């Protein structure tokens, strides 16, 4: 084995994987997260640091366009895996590991990629002036920033003063972000003054993977939500603890063992003064109890986090066949009212603390059908 092969195998110990979840593929995404943890691979936070692009589920036309745009942003060496079912995750990542060691394929991939920074006009004028004239300068000032984000314009704030106004889309590919969600924010400074939300290619809400026990499904759903919020809040160690309880429930561990793990998790979360301070003053929403359609009511984010833990613990301790809690996800249309007036860091926390469903009508109909 030469030096290149040795370095490649050494690098496989810490592969960075960017996970893209398609709406309706939560089970596949959770299986991918479990595989990454088993291999000690690292979830990437952006395309720039990713070695592998993992697409969970079967994207439609709009999500496929997003996936292709993200794939173009990955630096080489790179590889992509498309995982449509949880059962195929291990084999997909074995193939990814082998592909990362294929230096010939990486050379061909690099040769086929164009350099977007190349000067197609040859650079400068006939006298060798690299800067061009004033017209060229104006043209460059009108060009968008990286990622296709336009330059900020001007607008009046609430005090009548002119401030920069920037239109910034968040999603659909962000760590710990609802699948397919695009939240378009209008910013003055770092404060959201207007927002709109949609889910690309929404699917009927069928909940998380069915384990055959509704109690277990509640534990899985609530622990997954807790892990998402804690990860965005920056408490990675406890987010990993929540994912372990979630994975134990998926693996068929005794619910009494899950309850013990939830007890330990709840004590750590509720005793953290730093976490309470981080979430202070932020509000999310849940579907209004006993109300059909998209009616919601506000909930403080710390209360929502504590409620998830209490619901999971109650489900783990419930008698057999006890139904536990029903769905309380809200439609994307509820998000603009929750995030307007917040800065971007607070927006990420609020979205992470909100169960967003793409098709509330289908979810409500399914709930009525089980009653």
N, C-alpha and C positions, 0 to 999 in steps of 0.2 A: 504494500500500500504506500503510495507516494505521499508527498506533503499535502497536495491538494485534497486527496481522499481523507487524510487524517484530520485536516482542518474542517472539512465538510461534516464528518461524523461528530467532531467535537461541537460544531455549531448546532447540530440537531438536538443537543441537550436543552437549548433555550430558544426554540423556534417561536416567533411572534405570529399570531393568527388573528386576522381581522374577521369577526363573525358578522354575517349579514343574515338577519332573520326575516323571512317572508311571512306576511300575515297568515295565521293559521298553522304555523310550524313551531309552536312553543316547545313541543315534546322533542323535536329534533334539536333545537337550540340547547335544551338542557342536556341532552345526550352529548352534544359537542362540548359543552362546558365540563362535563364529567370526564371526557376523554382528555381534554387539555390538562386538567388537574392530575390525572393518572400519569401522563407523560411528562409532567412538570414543564409543559409549554406555556407560553405567556399570551394572554389576550392582548391584542394590539389596540391602541386607542385611536389610531389614524392610519390611513393607507401608507403614509410615509415610513412607518416603522414596521410594516407587515412583511412577512416572508410568504405567508399563505393566506389566500382569500377563501373562507369557508362559507358557502351559500346554503342556508338551511331552508329546505322546502323547494317548491317549484314556482319560480317567479313568472308572472305574466308579462305582457309587453312593457308596461310602465316600469315595473321593478327591474325587468331585464335591462332596460336602458340605464337605470341607475347603477346596476351591478357592473355593466360594461364600463361606465364612466369611472367607477371606483377602481376597477381592475386596471385601467390605463394609468392610474396614479401610483400603483405599486412599483417600487423600484426593483430591479433585478439583483440577484436571482429571486425568482418568484414562482409560485405555482398556485393552482386553483382547484378546489374540490367542491363538487355539488352533491349535497347529501339530502336525499328526499325522504329517508326513513331513518328512525333511530337505530334500527338494526344494522345499518350499513356504515355507521360512523367509524368503527375501528378499522375496517378495511379501507375506507376512504383516507384515513390519516396514515396508514401504512403506505398507501400509494403516494401520498404527499411527501412522506419522508424519502421514499425512493426517488421521486421526481426532483427533490431538492439536491440530490447528489449527482444528477445527470448534467454534467458541465457542458456537454455538447448541445443539449437542448437549450440551456441558458444562453449559450453563445448565439444560437440561431434566433432565439427570442430577442436578444439585444440587437442583433442586426436588422430584425424586421421592424423595430420600433423607430419612429421618426423622432427627431429632437425638436420639440416645440419652441425651444429658445433659439434655434438656428436663424440667422439673418437671411431670409430668402432673397432680399434685394442686393446681397453682396456687400452691404455695409458702406456707409459714407457716400460721397459723391465722387465725381471723376478727379477731384483734386485731393482726395484722401481725407476729407473732412468727416470724421466719425459722428459728429453731432447733428449734421444737417442744418436746416434753417428753422425759422420760428414756426412755420406751418407744421413741420414735423414734430416740433415740441408740443404744439397744441394737440396734434393727433394722439400722441402718446399719453397726454394728460386725460384724454377721454376714454382710454382703454380700461377695461375692467380689471379689478384686482384678481389675484390667484383664486381659483375656484369659481370664477364667473360672477363674483360678487361685485356689483357696481360701486363706483366711488360715491361717497356721501354727498348729498345735496344740502340745500338750506331749507329751514323751516322755522316758524315761530313756535316757541314753547309757551307754556301756560302764563308766563310773566310778560309775554310780548316781545321777548328777546329772540334774536335769530340764533339757532343752533344747527349743527350738522344733523341731517336725517339720513339714516342708513336702513335699507331694506335687507334683512338677513334671514334666509331660510335655515331652519334647524331640522336635521333629519333628511331623509329617512335612515341614514346610516350613521349612528352614533352609539357609543357604548352605553348599555343600560337604558335603552330608549325604546318606546313602544314600536313594534314592527310596522313598517310602512308609513309611520306618521310624519307628516311635513308640517311644521309649525313656522309660519312666516311672520317674522316680527319686524315692526317698524321701530327703530331705535333713535332716541335723542340722547346723545352721550351713550351711557350703557343702560338706560332705562327704556323699557318697552312701553310705547305710547299707543300702539295698535297691534293686533295680531289676528291671524286667521289660521285655521287648522283643517287638514284633510288627511285621510288615510288612503294611500295608493292601493288600488285593487283590494278593497275590503272584502272580507269573507264573512259568512254567518258565524256568529260567536258560538262555538261549541265548547268553550272552556278548555282547561288543560287536559292532558291525556287521562283517559279513564283507566283507573287501576282495578276496577271491580268493587271498590269500597268508597262510598261517598265521603266518609270521614278522612280517608287517606288522600283523596283529591283535595279536600280543604287544606290539609296540612301542606301538601305540595304547593298549592296556589299561594297560600299566605307566606310560606317561607321563601318562595321565589320572589314575591313582592318585597318582603323585608330585605332580602339580599340586594335587590336592585337599589332601594333607597339608601341603604348603608354604604353601598359602593360609591354612589354619587356623592354622598356626604364625606367620603374619604376614609371610612373606617373599614379597610379591606379585610383585616383579620376577622372581624365579627361578621362581615358579609360572607366570608368563606365558611364560618361556623353555621350560618343560616343555610347555606347551600348544602352542607354536609347533612343537616337534618332533613332537608328536602330530598336529597339523594337516598338517604336511608329509607324514607317513606316510599320512594319509587322502587327501591330494591326489595321491598316486602318485609322490612324489619318490623318487629313487634311494635305496635303503637305505644305500648308502655315505655319502650326504649326511646321512641320519638318524643314522648311527653317529658322524659327526663332531660333529653337534649334541649327541648324547648324551655324547660324550667331554667336551665343554666343560661341559655340565650337571653331570656326575658330579664333575668337579674342583671346581666351585663348591660343591656340596652337601657333599662329603666334607671339604673344608677349613674349613668353617664351625664354629668353636668355639661360637658362640652357639647354632646349631641343635642341636649335640650336647648342650649344656647344657639347652636347652629340652625335649628329648625324653628326658633322662636318667631312668632308673628306671621308665619307662613300658613296658608290655608289651601286645602284641596277640596274635593267634592265627592259625594257618593250619591247614588240614585236614591231619591226620596222613597222611604219605606211605604209600601202599599200603594204606590202611584205608578201607573203605566206610562210608557213612552220615555221621554227624555228628561223628565222632571228630576232635579237634583237639589241637594242642600249642602251648604258649606260645612267643613269639618277642619279643625286645627290639625296641622300636619303631625305634631307629636301625638295627638290623640289617635290619628289614623294608624300610625306605626304601632302604638300600644294596642289598638283594636285588632290589627292583624295578628299580633302575637297571642292575644287572648282567644281569638277565634280558632287559631291553630291548636292551642293547648286544649280548648274545650272539645274540639273534634277528636283529638288524640285520646282524650279520656272518656269520650261518649260511649254509651252502650252500643252494641252491634246494631247496625242498620239505622242508627240515629242520623237524621239528614244533615244536621249542622246548619251552617248559614248558607243563604242563597247568594246569587251574583249581585254585586252592587257597582259594577263598572258603569262609567259615564261615557256619553258620545264625545267625539272630538270637538263638537260645537261648544262644549262647556269649557274648554281650555282657554280661549281668549279672555274670558272674564276673570279667570284665575291668575293669569300671568301679567295682565296689563298693570303697569305701575311698578313692576319688579325689575331688578337688574338681572343680567343673564345667569349669574350663579344661582340666584333664587329661582329663576325659571326652571333650570335643570332639576333642582330639588323638588319643586312642585310637580313637574311632569313625572319624575320618578316615584312620587308618592301618590299618583293618581292611576287607577285602573281605567285605561282607555279601551273602549270596545268600538269596533268599526261598524257593526250592524246591531244597533240596540233593539230594533223591532224583532229581529230573529231571536235575540237573546231573551227578550220578554216573552215571546211566544213559546220558546222552549221551557221557560220557567212555569208558565201557565199550564203547559201540557203535563208537567210532572206533579202539579198540585192535585 
